[in-house]
Amino acid sequence: MTCVHGRKPVTNFTSVGPAQFRRPQRALLGRTTLILGPALFIFPEPSPLLQSPNLFPVSPKSSTRAAPMESDGEEEAAAAAAATPGAGAAPPAGRLKGCPELSVDGDMREMAKTAAWSVSSCKPGNGVASLRDDSLDTYWQSDGAQPHLVNIQFQKKVQLQLVVLYVDFKLDESYTPSKISIRAGDGFHNLKEIKTVNLLKPVGWVHISLSGADPRETFIHTFMLQIAVLANHLNGRDTHIRQIKIYGPRPNPVPHQPFHFTSRECIMYSTVR
């Protein structure tokens, strides 16, 4: 290989290759001319040829840009976000996750204390009584094919407004319900589905409102309520439910009053003395 600076040739560089490939091709860049051949060139100092952007064109599709360096704090935050992708984000629409505390409006009362409770199946020692013992350490465990049913039958027609269940995905995992159906009717023969909810790894109290799409339909009138577990997390077979509470509106303290007032101000002025 011959490198020509100006007019005097300099032959400090050599090229190695077969004879048939030694016919040189000249490329003129400024005052330096290189004779190119199919060989590996080693330059002892930077060459203007290697600094030319037109010698080795890069396709826009294959071009890459180096990512900016991240600080230690940014790397730790990115790692934490990758480890917990759902942290700080709201659950998907239509899915319930549960609340750590049981919070119910003051104008509602627990309705199922005198009702008759039954279940479709249970493991010995984990029967229907575990649903009503006010303990979060015990649970009802089903023992059969899905759906798993909890039946609540009342002595008379009652008004129901809210169903609250306590489930814990951290403790029960695949036993935790993921899809629940609420049905109501006069008895087993005419139950109708009024609500279906999906649960997303719930931990705590899950509130299921029984109100309809119409704002005036704040509660339902029924003799019987059925809670059906249609599916579990991780395709589990049997289910665990630790507590169930059924709430309805408190009776109107003013007799023969067609309207159901809840605040003291409205009750005070609802009659004429």
DRENMAR-199762 format. One record per residue (C-alpha): z, y, x; residue in three letters. Coordinates in steps of 0.001 Angstrom, whole numbers, padded with zeros to 6 digits, always signed. Each point is the difference from the previous one (the first is absolute). Last residue first. Layout:
N
ZYXALA
...
This chain:
273
+065699+019178-096444ARG
-003776-000237+000553VAL
-001201-002869+002165THR
-002248-000327+003114SER
+001562+003021+001759TYR
+002576-001878+002054MET
-002258-003033+000503ILE
-002695+002226+001519CYS
+002436+001583+002451GLU
+001654-003313+000853ARG
-003276-001477+001215SER
-001315-003352-001280THR
-001397+000747-003450PHE
-001590-002856-001933HIS
-001519+001572-003086PHE
+000310-001453-003503PRO
+003735+000753-000171GLN
+001845-002192-002478HIS
+002974-000234+002358PRO
+000270+002324+003065VAL
+000933-002011+003085PRO
-003576-001316+000235ASN
+000106-003426+001552PRO
-000587-000235+003769ARG
-003537-000792+001021PRO
-000731-003426+001500GLY
+000615-001743+003294TYR
-000475-003572+001231ILE
+001469-000984+003379LYS
-001101-002938+002158ILE
+001630-001104+003268GLN
-000776-002223+003004ARG
-003499-001246-000736ILE
-001328-002786+002237HIS
-003276-001848-000573THR
-001575-003400+000470ASP
-003527-000644+001271ARG
-000638+002612+002712GLY
-003526+001224+000566ASN
+001146+002395+002753LEU
+001658+002179-002664HIS
+000500-001551-003398ASN
-002149-000215-003116ALA
+000231+000015-003819LEU
+003721+000624-000415VAL
+000470+000337-003769ALA
+002693+002183-001591ILE
+000363-000657-003742GLN
+001564+002312-002558LEU
+001004-001016-003510MET
+000972+001639-003279PHE
-002116+003083+000586THR
-000383+003728-000553HIS
-001582+001759+003009ILE
+000893+003226+001801PHE
-001384+003431+000981THR
-003090-000215-002191GLU
-000300+003739-000759ARG
-001620+000616+003411PRO
-002822-002392-001049ASP
-000930-002284+002914ALA
+002912-002270-000827GLY
+003605+000006+001108SER
+001442-003230+001369LEU
+000881+001449+003411SER
+000447-002415+002875ILE
+002579+001077+002589HIS
+000257-002186+003131VAL
+003430+000044+001609TRP
+000109-000866+003685GLY
-002423-001285+002631VAL
-003547-000450-001250PRO
-002758-001490+002180LYS
-002719+001621-002146LEU
+000550-000804-003670LEU
-002715-000092-002657ASN
+000721+000893-003623VAL
-001167-001302-003378THR
+001176+001546-003285LYS
-000171-000655-003739ILE
-000964-003663-000108GLU
+000395-001412-003490LYS
+002403-002701-001159LEU
-000806-001456-003408ASN
+001279-003587-000084HIS
+002797+000344+002543PHE
+001850+002409-002234GLY
-000193+003403-001752ASP
-002026+001510+002804GLY
+000007+001389+003536ALA
-001641-000818+003330ARG
+000502+001453+003493ILE
-002244-001411+002767SER
+000964-000058+003654ILE
-002145-000217+003139LYS
+001280-000166+003601SER
+003242-001884-000565PRO
+002112-000721+003115THR
+000418-003700+000851TYR
-002453+000383+002916SER
+002406+002402+001769GLU
+003478-000462-001539ASP
+002208+002032+002324LEU
-002315+002823+001093LYS
-001912-000168-003300PHE
+003067+000879-002048ASP
-000139+000086-003790VAL
+002158+001852-002529TYR
-001561+000407-003418LEU
+000134+002914-002458VAL
-001631-000071-003441VAL
-000161+003274-001952LEU
-000476+001272-003558GLN
+001152-002570-002499LEU
+000773+000662-003650GLN
+001618-002923-001750VAL
-000816-002412-002817LYS
+002992-002195-000620LYS
+001782-002875+001698GLN
-001929+000558+003205PHE
-001929-002545+002065GLN
-000587+000418+003753ILE
-002337-002556+001608ASN
-000601-000281+003754VAL
-003184-001868+000877LEU
-001576-001373+003176HIS
-003798-000135-000266PRO
-000409-002091+002035GLN
+000925-003629+000534ALA
+003548-001177+000412GLY
+003398+000671+001509ASP
+000967+003646-000397SER
+002710+001642+002043GLN
+002430+002446-001603TRP
+001862+002028+002565TYR
+003397+000609+001567THR
+000892+002571+002678ASP
-000922+002986-002165LEU
+002920-000639-002319SER
+000258+001457-003514ASP
+000417-003542-001465ASP
-002938+000341-002404ARG
-002989-001510+001809LEU
+002136-002640+001685SER
+000932-001372-003446ALA
-003645-001030-000501VAL
+000256-002772+002539GLY
+000321-000212+003760ASN
+002613-002769+000375GLY
-002491-002754-000755PRO
-003514+001429+000366LYS
-001466+001635-003068CYS
-002673-000370-002673SER
-001543+001891-002961SER
+002936+002373-000278VAL
+002426+000900-002803SER
+002084+003014-001032TRP
+001494+000655-003455ALA
+000810+003687-000511ALA
+003511+001496-000204THR
-000102+001833+003334LYS
-003740+000624-000248ALA
-000065+003648-001135MET
+001218+002066+002955GLU
+000097+003658-001033ARG
-002369+002972+000255MET
+000632+003741-000509ASP
+001622+000335+003423GLY
-003221-000792+001786ASP
+000056-003028+002299VAL
+000366-000202+003782SER
+000655-003317+001727LEU
+000001+000728+003720GLU
-002145-001472+002807PRO
-003235+000648-001904CYS
-002911-002430-000349GLY
-003521-000328+001425LYS
-002245+000285-003056LEU
-003787-000269+000016ARG
-002325+001849-002395GLY
-001429+002370+002610ALA
+000467-001195+003542PRO
+003403+000650+001549PRO
+000625+003446+001488ALA
-000188+000270+003746ALA
+002900+000650+002324GLY
-000385-003323+001733ALA
-002978-001983-001253GLY
-001677-000583+003356PRO
+003266-001074+001661THR
-000882-001411+003428ALA
-003081+002185+000358ALA
+001961+003125-000931ALA
+002714-000894+002515ALA
-002586-000505+002729ALA
-001630+003343-000775ALA
+003389+001761+000092ALA
+000840-001621+003344GLU
-003363+001018+001456GLU
+000417+003586-001249GLU
+003437+000277+001594GLY
-001205-001380+003319ASP
-002838+002520+000133SER
-003501-000959-000867GLU
-002939+000324+002365MET
-003162+001195-001611PRO
-002570-002698-000821ALA
-002924-000306+002408ALA
-003323+000583-001638ARG
-002592-002693-000363THR
-003765+000058+000056SER
-001674-003208-001132SER
-001554+001373-003185LYS
-000982+003318+001663PRO
-001978-001942+002643SER
+000867+000896+003565VAL
-002655+001233+002386PRO
+000378-001159+003631PHE
-002068+002400+002101LEU
-000029+002893-002469ASN
+003639+001087+000443PRO
-000561+000665+003722SER
+003158-000355+002086GLN
-001108-003300+001509LEU
-003164+001656+001284LEU
+001875+002890+001566PRO
+001616-002544+002351SER
+003678-000188+000722PRO
+000733-001240+003575GLU
-000238-003332+001781PRO
-002516-001212-002580PHE
-000296-003732-000641ILE
-003250-001107-001618PHE
-000499-003427-001588LEU
-003639-001056+000019ALA
-003019-000099-002280PRO
-001646+003047+001586GLY
+000301+003766-000110LEU
-001244+002362+002684ILE
+002239+003018-000265LEU
-001153+003581+000396THR
+002514+002798+000539THR
-001009+003669-000189ARG
+000394+000324-003748GLY
-000284-003437-001613LEU
-003291-001759+000753LEU
-000250-003637-000959ALA
-002267-002241+002047ARG
-000801-003595-000818GLN
-000036-002403+002929PRO
-002009-003175+000449ARG
+002705-002390+001227ARG
-000061-002339-002984PHE
-002594-002404+001345GLN
+001848-000163+003293ALA
+003180-001245-001516PRO
+003043+002280+000073GLY
+002429+001910+002239VAL
+000050+003743+000322SER
+001193+001928+003019THR
+001614+003361+000375PHE
+000221+002176+003121ASN
-003760+000559+000024THR
-000252+003759-000072VAL
-003369+001570-000518PRO
-000547+003579+001195LYS
-001833+002282-002474ARG
+002767+001142-002325GLY
+002553-002770-000095HIS
-001938-003284-000321VAL
+001942-003203-000766CYS
-001700-003220+000959THR
+000874-003448-001275MET
